[in-house]
Every structure is written in C-alpha cells, then in structure tokens.
Amino acid sequence: SYVLKWDYIASADVLFRAQWLP
C-alpha cells in the first residue's frame, strides 16, 4: 500500500497475534 513501513508493522502484528489467538 502507500506506506510500506506501516503495512509491514501491521502485517507482522496480525501474524504475531494469529499464533496466539484461535
């Protein structure tokens, strides 16, 4: 998207949470 840095942070956050949440 427009701001790749924030996309990367958001994606990493989603992936991190996905490891713990059902």
N, CA, C and O atoms as CSV, one atom per row, in Angstrom:
chain,resi,resn,atom,element,x,y,z
A,1,SER,N,N,0.849,-1.197,0.000
A,1,SER,CA,C,0.000,0.000,0.000
A,1,SER,C,C,0.880,1.242,0.000
A,1,SER,O,O,2.051,1.183,-0.378
A,2,TYR,N,N,0.314,2.364,0.424
A,2,TYR,CA,C,1.030,3.630,0.277
A,2,TYR,C,C,2.222,3.739,1.233
A,2,TYR,O,O,3.278,4.259,0.873
A,3,VAL,N,N,2.032,3.241,2.449
A,3,VAL,CA,C,3.113,3.358,3.438
A,3,VAL,C,C,3.589,1.954,3.799
A,3,VAL,O,O,3.028,1.293,4.673
A,4,LEU,N,N,4.634,1.518,3.104
A,4,LEU,CA,C,5.062,0.134,3.261
A,4,LEU,C,C,5.534,-0.168,4.676
A,4,LEU,O,O,5.347,-1.277,5.175
A,5,LYS,N,N,6.148,0.822,5.323
A,5,LYS,CA,C,6.635,0.566,6.681
A,5,LYS,C,C,5.484,0.170,7.590
A,5,LYS,O,O,5.579,-0.808,8.332
A,6,TRP,N,N,4.389,0.933,7.532
A,6,TRP,CA,C,3.265,0.636,8.418
A,6,TRP,C,C,2.557,-0.651,7.988
A,6,TRP,O,O,2.027,-1.382,8.824
A,7,ASP,N,N,2.553,-0.921,6.686
A,7,ASP,CA,C,1.984,-2.195,6.216
A,7,ASP,C,C,2.755,-3.355,6.827
A,7,ASP,O,O,2.169,-4.342,7.271
A,8,TYR,N,N,4.081,-3.220,6.843
A,8,TYR,CA,C,4.910,-4.296,7.389
A,8,TYR,C,C,4.635,-4.481,8.873
A,8,TYR,O,O,4.511,-5.608,9.353
A,9,ILE,N,N,4.541,-3.374,9.594
A,9,ILE,CA,C,4.271,-3.461,11.025
A,9,ILE,C,C,2.895,-4.093,11.275
A,9,ILE,O,O,2.750,-4.958,12.139
A,10,ALA,N,N,1.900,-3.655,10.518
A,10,ALA,CA,C,0.552,-4.182,10.697
A,10,ALA,C,C,0.507,-5.670,10.358
A,10,ALA,O,O,-0.128,-6.451,11.067
A,11,SER,N,N,1.177,-6.060,9.282
A,11,SER,CA,C,1.183,-7.467,8.877
A,11,SER,C,C,1.873,-8.321,9.930
A,11,SER,O,O,1.399,-9.406,10.266
A,12,ALA,N,N,2.992,-7.828,10.449
A,12,ALA,CA,C,3.717,-8.579,11.471
A,12,ALA,C,C,2.857,-8.719,12.720
A,12,ALA,O,O,2.865,-9.766,13.367
A,13,ASP,N,N,2.114,-7.663,13.062
A,13,ASP,CA,C,1.251,-7.701,14.231
A,13,ASP,C,C,0.160,-8.736,14.051
A,13,ASP,O,O,-0.128,-9.506,14.968
A,14,VAL,N,N,-0.451,-8.760,12.873
A,14,VAL,CA,C,-1.519,-9.736,12.595
A,14,VAL,C,C,-0.960,-11.159,12.687
A,14,VAL,O,O,-1.569,-12.037,13.297
A,15,LEU,N,N,0.211,-11.374,12.070
A,15,LEU,CA,C,0.784,-12.715,12.082
A,15,LEU,C,C,1.150,-13.131,13.499
A,15,LEU,O,O,0.975,-14.289,13.879
A,16,PHE,N,N,1.660,-12.180,14.279
A,16,PHE,CA,C,2.039,-12.491,15.659
A,16,PHE,C,C,0.816,-12.881,16.476
A,16,PHE,O,O,0.838,-13.867,17.213
A,17,ARG,N,N,-0.261,-12.089,16.338
A,17,ARG,CA,C,-1.481,-12.394,17.091
A,17,ARG,C,C,-2.080,-13.725,16.650
A,17,ARG,O,O,-2.624,-14.469,17.466
A,18,ALA,N,N,-1.977,-14.020,15.359
A,18,ALA,CA,C,-2.580,-15.244,14.832
A,18,ALA,C,C,-1.953,-16.484,15.469
A,18,ALA,O,O,-2.580,-17.542,15.521
A,19,GLN,N,N,-0.725,-16.353,15.950
A,19,GLN,CA,C,-0.073,-17.502,16.582
A,19,GLN,C,C,-0.693,-17.814,17.940
A,19,GLN,O,O,-0.615,-18.943,18.425
A,20,TRP,N,N,-1.311,-16.795,18.552
A,20,TRP,CA,C,-1.822,-16.977,19.913
A,20,TRP,C,C,-3.348,-17.062,19.972
A,20,TRP,O,O,-3.908,-17.744,20.830
A,21,LEU,N,N,-4.016,-16.358,19.045
A,21,LEU,CA,C,-5.476,-16.367,19.089
A,21,LEU,C,C,-6.036,-17.516,18.255
A,21,LEU,O,O,-5.453,-17.879,17.234
A,22,PRO,N,N,-7.146,-18.083,18.674
A,22,PRO,CA,C,-7.764,-19.179,17.926
A,22,PRO,C,C,-8.306,-18.708,16.571
A,22,PRO,O,O,-8.857,-19.508,15.815
